[in-house]
Amino acid sequence: MNTRLGYVKATLSAFVLIGTACAPVAPAPVAAPTNAATGAGPTLVVAPAATTADQPKPGGRLIVGDGSDSKTLQPVISTDTSSSLVWARMYETLIDVDPKTGSPVPRLAEKFEVSPDSKTMTFTLRDGLQWSDGSAFSGDDFAFTVEAVMRSKRTVRKSIFQDIIGAKDYRDGKAESISGIKVDGKTITVQLETAFCPGLINIGGFAIIPRSVFGKYMDPKDASKNIDDAAENSAPTLAMGPFKFKEWVPNDHITLVRNDKFFGGLAYLDEWVRRVYPDANALAAALKTGEIDLGSIEAKDFDTLRAVTTLNVMEYPNNGFTYLGWNELRGGKEFFQNKAIRQALAYGLNMDLVIDKVLFGHGQKMVAHTPPTSWAYDSTGLNDYKYDPAKAEQLLDQAGFAKGADGIRQHNGQPLEFTLITNSGNTIRETLIQIAAEQYKQIGVNVTPRTEAFEALVERTDHSKDPTYGEQGGRDVDAWVSGWALGADPDAYSIWHSSQIQGGFDDTGYKNADVDKALQDGRTKCAQADRQAAYKVLNKQLNEDQPYNFGYSANNLLVASTRVQGIEPGSYSRFAQWNINKWWVKP
Amino acid sequence: MNRFVLRRLLQAVPTFFGITILTFIIMRLSPSDPVSLMVAGASDISAGDLAAIRAAYGLDQPLPVQYFSWLGHVLVGDFGQSFLFKRPVIQMIGAALPNTLVLATSALLVALAVGVPLGVVAARYRGTAVDQIIRVVGVVGHAIPTFWFGLLFILVLSVDLRLFPVGGMLTIGKDPLDIGDRLAHMVGPVLALSLGGIANYSRYMRTEILEVLGQDFVRTAYAKGLRTQRVLFVHALRNALLPLITALGGLLATLVSGAVVIEQVFAWPGMGRMTYEAARSKDYPIVMAVVVISSALLLISYVIRDVAYGLADPRVRLR
């Protein structure tokens, strides 16, 4: 063989081989963040049939399937639900929330109250609380947890605690402890600088870590020391929850074992294991074969999995929603500032059809911010914006947008057209924008659907600037589809308060004085009845103004093996884990 | 020879730096940042907290500052901490790399063990039905999307027939040293991963063998009275393997980078998936570390390949 030709051939072959080996393959669809909240409607839990004859038996293992690995087992620096799914089994909180309504309920604290001026919270601990090694749990662990958050450089939770008196001084190294937290025996008192109602659930509901383990990473005098690099962040040595840590095989599984010192009744399960299945189809397959006992599925798999006799499929409302956002600070699209236009865009989109086609019926329409399952929800006076294209057209006519010869409306030369963007790879959202474009066309609105990478959309809604209104906080987008995963507390300040247009989450540029006041009231007048009244005002106004088309909330679809007993799903508890210590498996 | 190797290694250094700079720029200039993506969709995070974290990670520094800071750490062996996982990158790569190597080398061995003989057989029986079948298998194997094949494997062999597990490396509850269990978990991913290799190597070998069979020395061998089998497997194959060695040289790096799709579908905790998720979440430390390792291996393997080729074929003179 001629050497030079051979060399050329060899090199070419090498390239061919490498080229084919490196051929770009379509990445498997990553499960998009399904931020769905359930809209109005009855609770639709399909709970497993209660087998009254069986008694709970200790023993056995539960294997839970999730779409990605935990990032950390340290509540202070954790930001995602794949992490909290695991660490919340090991670390406990002063109070919890009712899984069905989100109302605060006792946990480590058997009593809790908020002072009339809403600035002081008092928690009374139960007797005899112990960490998994038998050492006593005390309010000091709670104080330590807050200290750890205030000095951490990786946490996203400082805003929860920074209103506690002395917290900022501690953070800046000006104090050696947080003066606003007082521990006296079983009583913990937390004093805030200003009234802050979400504080009860956010502060009282924060997972507590032990000073005995993490204290050595901190130094009261040195504000630069923190727990961010502690080895126990990935391998916890102590637990308060029903389970304690055994092992973590990265990206594969985490194993927890029963904690014999758990205060709330020892778990029946010997082991709790969480496995990772990045591909949703593989996860559904694993449920079918029994490789995992519990997992969440997509709407498209509901029917196939319900037909499997060894599985129970539970459907229940979700605390979040997917919406269409209208940018009111957009050059050339000032029509979004007109309430009548936005209302027309609500009447003109058949959301029930969307839910039917896109979620196969497993979702509920939303017309305001707070999901119906929340204790803060009040449906009185809310317009359900039933699909009514005639009414939509009437509103658009009255707004002065007459139909042109091409069927598209326009007013003073400004056509009623815009681009509707969502993130690619999410087939549900991609279908939604197609349906929206078709339906809005029928009422004379010209919508161009577009997709872009998730990262690009996040960048757009977070940081971009509209050429005309950028200085006021206008984003570089006409309209988009995104979603919110809501917290346990109904506070919606970061999304709807006018101060949050610049640098906050009020991406639409929406501003309303009544809404601002209702949000403030909801944050400062903390009696539950007062907060309910405030959120009633908030939702009524948002419902009328329609700064979003509030879209839909995709129901949670939780699947479990029929062997697993004791499951009681609720919107405020991911994977129904709130009573995991009461679950047992039939042998 | 030594001067050759030294010169090649030195030539590789600027290439290496170029690769890291390019990757760094691409990652930083593409939209969004790790902190926003970490919390996207959550309504209860404050912008002030996010800004503080960005500062703590050094994300608000000018790009050249960030690059040289990273480079300085890498040169002393510190690959930094993952933004997402808040653990040393080395630890994470150390956990994922063995898994990927196991999968990749197994797939390579299977591809060679099946592909090379198929190629030889196809060349031997060129023009016949056997040859046609093997060539079609080759084309199909190359055209099948691995994602689709992987899911099909799971649906038919794991779910319907319950012959193999769905995903992961082992069955929870079984002894981690249970080889049988481990092997059962490997069948699906190795098969899916080797498909393309089988197709490539069989087609490749067929072409090379045919090429070699047309050479003078083969006619001499036949003239000497040697059996076809001996001519084929002793004389022709050896010569046809040379280019294959060349091709294998570049594979070292791809072995390390892992097969993202396969690892995703079969829930195999390897480098490909880790790198893909890191890239999606803009977890720069992981992506940069993987790029460094992969490019270093690639460049080194090219040098090895050139040397090996020179050694294997005495006619090649290394300058």
Interface residues (C-beta under 8 A of the other chain):
Chain A: M1 T3 G6 Y7 K9 A10 T11 S13 A14 V16 L17 I18 T20 A21 C22 A23 V25 A26 P27 A28 V30 P33 N35 R61 I63 S68 D69 K71 T72 Q74 I77 T79 D80 K153 R154 T155 V156 R157 K158 S159 N202 D228 D229 N233 S234 V249 P250 N251 D252 H253 T255 V273 R275 V276 Y277 P278 D279 N281 A282 A285 A286 K288 T289 E291 G320 A453 F454 E455 A456 V458 E459 R460 D462 H463 S482 G483 W484 A485 L486 G487 D489 D491 A492 S494 I495 G503 G504 F505
Chain B: S30 P31 S32 D33 S36 L37 M38 V39 A40 G41 A42 S43 D44 I45 S46 A47 G48 D49 L50 A52 I53 A56 Q81 L84 F85 K86 R87 M92 A95 A96 H142 P145 T146 F147 L151 I154 L155 S158 V159 R162 P165 V166 G167 G168 M169 T171 I172 G173 G196 G197 N200 Y204 E211 V212 Q215 N239 L242 P243 L244 T246 A247 L248 G249 G250 L251 T254 V260 V261 Q264 V265 F266 A267 P269 G270 R273 M274 Y276 E277 R280 K282 R305 Y309 D313 R315 V316
